[in-house]
């Protein structure tokens, strides 16, 4: 090797060592890849009012499932009553004990971990203290304690690019605030370098960050004008805070740029810069349509084929069902949705998606969602005996035990990793 080449090699090695020494992320993690894992979305948005009473008025109840709170250390009274006349209680997502029991369940039942939703408004400088940040802090501590994978999912819901000009380089809001927020949570909360067991989810050996809400036509922003490429470049290449893998949350029909997706090929350019694509499939499939699982399978097969062409990984969504009755009653009184519009069928619909996705070639899964009782997609422990109300209505578990969907999720994780045979028939507990 010539002297010039030798010096060049040595220089590149030194630059690499300097850059690696500057990174704020832990080099190790118990979870080096998303592949082989079943992850769920975690909202953590159930806030305790100043008076300490959750849901004081049954007319304002906006959730369609009621949690089983029998194992929580702290619960709070509501304005609703159970069938026996006792006060129905609820939890506060920002209680450390609440998050601890949730992560304990994840380990007990075999859910590999969760993506923590970090909504755009919570990421703004003035909103970084309080509930949302407390939820993150407690969740990452619990993830380390129970050795569960955990990662940040930036949800662009709430971003409005159509407001008056601000300090950002575009009209209205853009994702520059997320660059500052990522620095904040890496520096202040040490999320990518937890105390104790390091469990921040990596992919391809790099911390994984999700950006959700890219390509949805009903949003108040144009993906060409909110600085997404700059944010993605920062996450990938910044010498201190970068070195990350990126997962983009996109609409179901992202590949065709049709139906629930914007008709802009720029979306594909963004996806090609990502490491994983996550299509949002909630409400797109139902057990009430004959052969709808065939349609679900075919979409996954074609999506995976597209992704392989561009060396991108792919994760499909599975969800237990859907219900939006109480929230629609409040927000859209002229268009109230039926209770349990996408029925759970005792878990059969959920299991059909899991088995179909795996047989179609999925090597990782995203469950929507862990604690989402507003839209009736929760898999955590839910009560079969919700409050009695003449106004609010609640989905039950078809007589199944409160932990039924946690158990099914764990079985699905075993099936994904080929620890048990793949089967369309929902397993029965012994």
For each residue, the residues with C-beta under 8 A, 3 or more apart:
1: 5 6 9
2: 5 6
3: 6 7
4: 7 8
5: 1 2 8 9
6: 1 2 3 9 10
7: 3 4 10 11
8: 4 5 11 12
9: 1 5 6 12 13
10: 6 7 13 14
11: 7 8 14 15
12: 8 9 15 16
13: 9 10 16 17
14: 10 11 17 18
15: 11 12 18 19
16: 12 13 19 20
17: 13 14 20 21
18: 14 15 21 22
19: 15 16 22 23 239
20: 16 17 23 27
21: 17 18
22: 18 19 239 240
23: 19 20 27 239 240 241 242 243
24: 186 187 192 193 240 241
25: 186 192 193 200 207 243 244
26: 29 192 193 194 198 200
27: 20 23
28: 198
29: 26 32 198 199 200 201 202 207
30: 147 149 197 198 199
31: 34 37 112 113 149 199 200 201 202
32: 29 202 205
33: 36 37 202 203 204 205
34: 31 37 39 201 203 208 247 276 313 315 364
35: 203 313 363 364
36: 33 363 364 416 417
37: 31 33 34 112 113 149 201 364 365 413 416
38: 111 112 364 365 367 409 412 413 416
39: 34 111 112 113 114 115 149 151 201 364 365 366 367
40: 111 113 114 115 366 367 368 369 370 379 409
41: 114 115 117 153 366 367 368 369 370 372
42: 102 114 115 116 117 139 369 370 371
43: 46 93 117 369 370 371 372
44: 93 94 99 116 117 132 135 136 139 371
45: 93 117 119 132
46: 43 54 90 91 92 93 371
47: 92 93 94 131
48: 52 54 76 92 94 95
49: 52 53 54 56
50:
51: 56
52: 48 49 76 77
53: 49 56 76 77 78 79
54: 46 48 49 76 77 78 89 90 92
55: 58 60 61 63 78 79 80 90
56: 49 51 53 60 78 79
57: 60 61 79
58: 55 61 79 80 387 389 390 391 392
59: 330 391 392
60: 55 56 57 330
61: 55 57 58 80 326 389 391 392
62: 326 327 330 374
63: 55 66 326 327 373 374 394
64: 323 324 325 326 327 339 340 373 374 375 376 393 394 395
65: 323 373 376 378 382 386 394 395
66: 63 88 373 382 383 386 387 394
67: 90 91 371 373 378 380 381 382 383
68: 71 381 382 383 402
69: 72 75 89 90 91 383
70:
71: 68 101 381
72: 69 75 91 97 98 101
73: 95 97 101
74: 91 92 95 97 98
75: 69 72 89 90 91
76: 48 52 53 54 89 90 91 92
77: 52 53 54 87 89
78: 53 54 55 56 87 88 89 90 387
79: 53 55 56 57 58
80: 55 58 61 87 88 387 388 389 392
81: 85 86 87 88 387 388
82: 85 86 87 88 385 387 388
83: 385 388
84:
85: 81 82
86: 81 82
87: 77 78 80 81 82
88: 66 78 80 81 82 386 387
89: 54 69 75 76 77 78
90: 46 54 55 67 69 75 76 78
91: 46 67 69 72 74 75 76 95 98
92: 46 47 48 54 74 76 95 98
93: 43 44 45 46 47 98 99 131 135 371
94: 44 47 48 98 131 134 135 138
95: 48 73 74 91 92 98 99 138
96: 99 100 138 141
97: 72 73 74 100 101
98: 72 74 91 92 93 94 95 101 102
99: 44 93 95 96 102 103 135 138 139 142
100: 96 97 103 104 138 142 145
101: 71 72 73 97 98 104 105
102: 42 98 99 105 106 142 370 371 380
103: 99 100 106 107 139 142 143 145 146 148
104: 100 101 107 108 142 146
105: 101 102 108 109 111 380 381 403 406
106: 102 103 109 111 112 113 114 146 148
107: 103 104 110 146 147 148
108: 104 105 406
109: 105 106 403 406 407 409 410
110: 107 409 410 411 413 414
111: 38 39 40 105 106 114 148 367 370 379 406 409 410 413
112: 31 37 38 39 106 148 149 413
113: 31 37 39 40 106 143 148 149 150 151 199 201
114: 39 40 41 42 106 111 139 143 148 149 150 370
115: 39 40 41 42 150 151 152 153 201 210 366
116: 42 44 135 136 139 140 150 151 152 153
117: 41 42 43 44 45 153 155 212
118: 122 123 132 136 152 153 154 155 181 185
119: 45 122 123 132 155 157 158
120: 123 124 154 155 156 157 158 159 173 177 178
121: 124 127 158
122: 118 119 127 128 132 133
123: 118 119 120 127 128 154 177 178 181
124: 120 121 127 128 177 181
125: 128 177 180
126:
127: 121 122 123 124 130 132
128: 122 123 124 125 132 133 181 184
129: 133
130: 127 133 134
131: 47 93 94 134 135
132: 44 45 118 119 122 127 128 135 136
133: 122 128 129 130 136 137 185 189
134: 94 130 131 137 138
135: 44 93 94 99 116 131 132 138 139
136: 44 116 118 132 133 139 140 152 185 189 191
137: 133 134 140 141 189
138: 94 95 96 99 100 134 135 141 142
139: 42 44 99 103 114 116 135 136 142 143 150
140: 116 136 137 143 144 150 189 190 191 194 200
141: 96 137 138 144 145 194 195
142: 99 100 102 103 104 138 139 145 146 148
143: 103 113 114 139 140 146 147 148 149 150 194 199
144: 140 141 147 194 195 196 197 198 199
145: 100 103 141 142 196 197
146: 103 104 106 107 142 143
147: 30 107 143 144 197 199
148: 103 106 107 111 112 113 114 142 143 199
149: 30 31 37 39 112 113 114 143 199 200 201
150: 113 114 115 116 139 140 143 199 200 201
151: 39 113 115 116 200 201 207 208 209 210
152: 115 116 118 136 182 185 191 209 210
153: 41 115 116 117 118 209 210 211 212 247 249
154: 118 120 123 175 178 181 209 210 211 212
155: 117 118 119 120 158 212 213 249
156: 120 159 175 211 212 213 214 219 221 226
157: 119 120 213 219
158: 119 120 121 155
159: 120 156 173 174 175 213 219 220 221 226
160: 163 172 173 220 221
161: 170 171 172 173 174 220 221 222 225 226
162: 171 172 220 221
163: 160 166 172 173
164: 172
165: 171 172
166: 163 172 173
167:
168: 172 173 174 176 177 227
169: 174 176 227
170: 161 174 225 226 227
171: 161 162 165 225
172: 160 161 162 163 164 165 166 168 221
173: 120 159 160 161 163 166 168 177 221 226
174: 159 161 168 169 170 177 225 226 227
175: 154 156 159 178 179 211 226 227 228 230 231
176: 168 169 179 180 227 230 231
177: 120 123 124 125 168 173 174 180 181
178: 120 123 154 175 181 182 211 231
179: 175 176 182 183 230 231 234
180: 125 176 177 183 184
181: 118 123 124 128 154 177 178 184 185
182: 152 178 179 185 186 209 234 235 241
183: 179 180 186 187 241
184: 128 180 181 187 188 189
185: 118 133 136 152 181 182 188 189 191
186: 24 25 182 183 189 190 191 192 193 241
187: 24 183 184 190
188: 184 185
189: 133 136 137 140 184 185 186
190: 140 186 187 193 194 195
191: 136 140 152 185 186 194 200
192: 24 25 26 186 200 207
193: 24 25 26 186 190 198 200
194: 26 140 141 143 144 190 191 197 198 199 200
195: 141 144 190
196: 144 145
197: 30 144 145 147 194
198: 26 28 29 30 144 193 194
199: 29 30 31 113 143 144 147 148 149 150 194
200: 25 26 29 31 140 149 150 151 191 192 193 194 207
201: 29 31 34 37 39 113 115 149 150 151 207 208
202: 29 31 32 33 205 206 207 208 245
203: 33 34 35 206 208 245 247 275 276 313
204: 33 245 275
205: 32 33 202
206: 202 203 243 244 245
207: 25 29 151 192 200 201 202 243 244 245
208: 34 151 201 202 203 244 245 246 247 275 276
209: 151 152 153 154 182 235 244 245 246 247
210: 115 151 152 153 154 246 247 248 249 278
211: 153 154 156 175 178 214 228 231 232 246 247 248 249
212: 117 153 154 155 156 248 249 278 280
213: 155 156 157 159 216 219 249
214: 156 211 223 228 248 249 250 267 270
215: 223 250 251 254 261 262 264 267
216: 213 219 251 260 261 262 280
217: 260 261 262
218:
219: 156 157 159 213 216
220: 159 160 161 162
221: 156 159 160 161 162 172 173 225 226
222: 161 225 226
223: 214 215 226 228 262 264 266 267 270
224: 264 266
225: 161 170 171 174 221 222
226: 156 159 161 170 173 174 175 221 222 223
227: 168 169 170 174 175 176 230 231
228: 175 211 214 223 231 232 270
229: 232 233 270 273
230: 175 176 179 227 233 234
231: 175 176 178 179 211 227 228 234 235
232: 211 228 229 235 236 246 270 273 274
233: 229 230 236 237
234: 179 182 230 231 237 238 241 242
235: 182 209 231 232 238 241 242 244 246
236: 232 233 242 243 244 246 273
237: 233 234 242 243
238: 234 235 241 242 243
239: 19 22 23 242
240: 22 23 24
241: 23 24 182 183 186 234 235 238
242: 23 234 235 236 237 238 239
243: 23 25 206 207 236 237 238
244: 25 206 207 208 209 235 236
245: 202 203 204 206 207 208 209 275 276
246: 208 209 210 211 232 235 236 273 274 275 276
247: 34 153 203 208 209 210 211 274 275 276 277 278 315
248: 210 211 212 214 270 271 274 276 277 278
249: 153 155 210 211 212 213 214 278 280
250: 214 215 254 261 267 271 277 278 279 280
251: 215 216 254 259 260 261 262 279 280
252: 259 260 261 279 280 281 284 299
253: 256 257 258 259 260 261 279
254: 215 250 251 257 261 267 271 277 279
255: 302 303 306
256: 253 259 261
257: 253 254 261 262 263 264 265 267 268
258: 253 261 263
259: 251 252 253 256
260: 216 217 251 252 253 284
261: 215 216 217 250 251 252 253 254 256 257 258 267
262: 215 216 217 223 251 257 267
263: 257 258
264: 215 223 224 257 267
265: 257 268 269
266: 223 224 269 270
267: 214 215 223 250 254 257 261 262 264 270 271
268: 257 265 271 272
269: 265 266 272 273
270: 214 223 228 229 232 248 266 267 273 274
271: 248 250 254 267 268 274 277 310 312
272: 268 269 310 312
273: 229 232 236 246 269 270
274: 232 246 247 248 270 271 277 312
275: 203 204 208 245 246 247 312 313
276: 34 203 208 245 246 247 248 312 313 314 315
277: 247 248 250 254 271 274 303 307 312 313 314 315
278: 210 212 247 248 249 250 315 317 366
279: 250 251 252 253 254 303 316 317
280: 212 216 249 250 251 252 317 368
281: 252 284 285 296 316 317 319 368
282: 317 319 322 368 375 377
283: 322 342
284: 252 260 281
285: 281 289 292 293 295 296 342 353
286: 289 292 342 349
287: 292 342 343 345 348 349 352
288: 292 342 343
289: 285 286 292
290:
291: 294 295
292: 285 286 287 288 289 295 296
293: 285 296 297 352 353 356
294: 291 297 298
295: 285 291 292 298 299
296: 281 285 292 293 299 300 353 356 357
297: 293 294 300 301 356 357 359 360
298: 294 295 301 302
299: 252 295 296 302 303
300: 296 297 303 304 314 316 356 357 360 361 362
301: 297 298 304 305 360 361
302: 255 298 299 305 306
303: 255 277 279 299 300 306 307 314 316
304: 300 301 307 308 314 360 361 362
305: 301 302 308 309
306: 255 302 303 309 310
307: 277 303 304 310 311 312 313 314
308: 304 305 311 312
309: 305 306
310: 271 272 306 307
311: 307 308
312: 271 272 274 275 276 277 307 308
313: 34 35 203 275 276 277 307 364
314: 276 277 300 303 304 307 362
315: 34 247 276 277 278 362 364 365 366
316: 279 281 300 303 357 360 362 365 366
317: 278 279 280 281 282 365 366 367 368
318: 350 353 354 357 365 366 367 368 412
319: 281 282 322 350 353 367 368 369 377
320: 344 347 349 350 377 378 379 405
321: 340 342 343 344 345 349 350 376 377 395
322: 282 283 319 341 342 375 376 377
323: 64 65 337 339 340 341 342 375 376 395
324: 64 327 328 337 341 374 375 376
325: 64 328 329 336 337 338 339 340 341 393
326: 61 62 63 64 329 330 392 393
327: 62 63 64 324 330 331 374 375
328: 324 325 331 332 335 336 337
329: 325 326 332 333 336 391
330: 59 60 62 326 327 333
331: 327 328
332: 328 329 335 336
333: 329 330 336
334:
335: 328 332
336: 325 328 329 332 333
337: 323 324 325 328 341
338: 325 341
339: 64 323 325 393 394 395
340: 64 321 323 325 343 344 376 395
341: 322 323 324 325 337 338
342: 283 285 286 287 288 321 322 323 349
343: 287 288 321 340 349
344: 320 321 340 347 348 349 350 395 397 398
345: 287 321 348 349 398
346: 397 398 399 400 404 426
347: 320 344 350 351 398 400 404 405 408 426
348: 287 344 345 351 352 426
349: 286 287 320 321 342 343 344 345 352 353
350: 318 319 320 321 344 347 353 354 405 408
351: 347 348 354 355 408 412 424 426 427
352: 287 293 348 349 355 356 424
353: 285 293 296 318 319 349 350 356 357
354: 318 350 351 357 358 365 408 412 415 416
355: 351 352 358 359 415 422 423 424
356: 293 296 297 300 352 353 359 360 424
357: 296 297 300 316 318 353 354 360 362 365
358: 354 355 361 362 365 412 415 416 422
359: 297 355 356 422
360: 297 300 301 304 316 356 357
361: 300 301 304 358
362: 300 304 314 315 316 357 358 365 416
363: 35 36 416
364: 34 35 36 37 38 39 313 315 416
365: 37 38 39 315 316 317 318 354 357 358 362 412 413 416
366: 39 40 41 115 278 315 316 317 318
367: 38 39 40 41 111 317 318 319 370 379 409
368: 40 41 280 281 282 317 318 319 372 377
369: 40 41 42 43 319 372 375 377 378 379
370: 40 41 42 43 102 111 114 367 378 379 380
371: 42 43 44 46 67 93 102 378 380
372: 41 43 368 369 375 376 377 378
373: 63 64 65 66 67 376 378 382
374: 62 63 64 324 327
375: 64 282 322 323 324 327 369 372
376: 64 65 321 322 323 324 340 372 373 395
377: 282 319 320 321 322 368 369 372
378: 65 67 320 369 370 371 372 373 382 405
379: 40 111 320 367 369 370 405 406 408 409
380: 67 102 105 370 371 405 406
381: 67 68 71 105 402 403 406
382: 65 66 67 68 373 378 396 397 402 405
383: 66 67 68 69 386 396 402
384: 396 397 399 400 402
385: 82 83
386: 65 66 88 383 394 396
387: 58 66 78 80 81 82 88 392 394
388: 80 81 82 83
389: 58 61 80 392 393
390: 58
391: 58 59 61 329
392: 58 59 61 80 326 387 389
393: 64 325 326 339 389
394: 63 64 65 66 339 386 387
395: 64 65 321 323 339 340 344 376
396: 382 383 384 386 399
397: 344 346 382 384 400 401 402 404 405
398: 344 345 346 347
399: 346 384 396
400: 346 347 384 397 404
401: 397 404
402: 68 381 382 383 384 397
403: 105 109 381 406 407
404: 346 347 397 400 401 407 408
405: 320 347 350 378 379 380 382 397 408 409
406: 105 108 109 111 379 380 381 403 409 410
407: 109 403 404 410 411 429
408: 347 350 351 354 379 404 405 411 412 426 427
409: 38 40 109 110 111 367 379 405 406 412 413
410: 109 110 111 406 407 413 414
411: 110 407 408 414 415 420 427
412: 38 318 351 354 358 365 408 409 415 416
413: 37 38 110 111 112 365 409 410 416 417
414: 110 410 411 417 419 420
415: 354 355 358 411 412 418 419 420 421 422 423
416: 36 37 38 354 358 362 363 364 365 412 413
417: 36 413 414
418: 415 422
419: 414 415
420: 411 414 415
421: 415
422: 355 358 359 415 418
423: 355 415 427
424: 351 352 355 356
425:
426: 346 347 348 351 408
427: 351 408 411 423
428:
429: 407
430:
